[in-house]
Amino acid sequence: MHTELVSEPGLADHPNEDFVSVGLPASGQGGSLVVLDGVTPPRSETGCLHSVPWFTARLGGALTELTVSLPDVPLAEALSRAISRTSAAHAETCDLSHPRTPQATVVLARWSPASVEYLVLSDSALLVETADGTVTPVLDDRLARLPRSALATDALVDAHYRNKEGGFFTAAADPSVAARAVTGALPRSEVRTLAALTDGAGRWVEKFREGDWADFLALVRKQGARALVDRVRELERADAAGSRTYLGRSKTHDDATVAYAEL
């Protein structure tokens, strides 16, 4: 098996809010990928004493441990347990009911000799390449389906759409959100390659239209995940006006993470 991980902050003077890991059990049978994209908070109050990197490190660490140590527990249940564990770490000091309590998108993949399981929550992505070379994106497109007018301001998003019916869901403080994730499983024999990525890396396809998801995976395989992120940075610098709006604010640069695994 071959794996490659790249994660780069959008700004050199700002902490990276993404998290990425590969977990390999001591048995040597199987493994897991974890990718989180921490949601950048507004400048206003969030109800929490802790930063987004604090949150993603703890949630990601819990997910890495649980997906490896509890191979028979479904990924949605592993996410629910990880959210509960992370919430307990700051429930006494922070207002976890605040709509901007630290939160993240989630991509999980776990493989065994028999199967490949996956989970996607919010706007990060998982690419699955099957034995015949077909590349299928696994996406939770609820945020993308919202009209641009719904995302006009942070206040509007938080009041009506963030972690609400008819809107979109992220991993925050409520473990029941795990049941909202896109999940599934495939026979291990049908899966050749996996790539998990945050939307900062996905801009190569979704914003800049450099190619489709199959082209994305081909570039990572041939030139490496670093080359993909470097190309996104070139394209961002050329589009300094920030033509893409992210939840009401344009971001010239975003944290970009890619986890690539050839099974």
QUIMONOR-V412184 format. One record per helix or strand of 3 or more residues. SS is the DSSP state (helix for helix, strand for strand). FROM is the first residue (numbers start at 1). LEN is the number of residues. If there is no record, write none. Layout:
# QUIMONOR-V412184
SS | FROM | LEN
SS | FROM | LEN
This chain:
# QUIMONOR-V412184
strand | 2 | 7
strand | 18 | 6
strand | 31 | 8
helix | 52 | 18
helix | 75 | 14
strand | 104 | 8
strand | 115 | 7
strand | 125 | 6
strand | 135 | 5
helix | 142 | 4
helix | 148 | 4
helix | 154 | 7
helix | 175 | 6
strand | 182 | 6
helix | 188 | 3
strand | 191 | 7
helix | 199 | 8
helix | 213 | 11
helix | 225 | 14
strand | 256 | 7
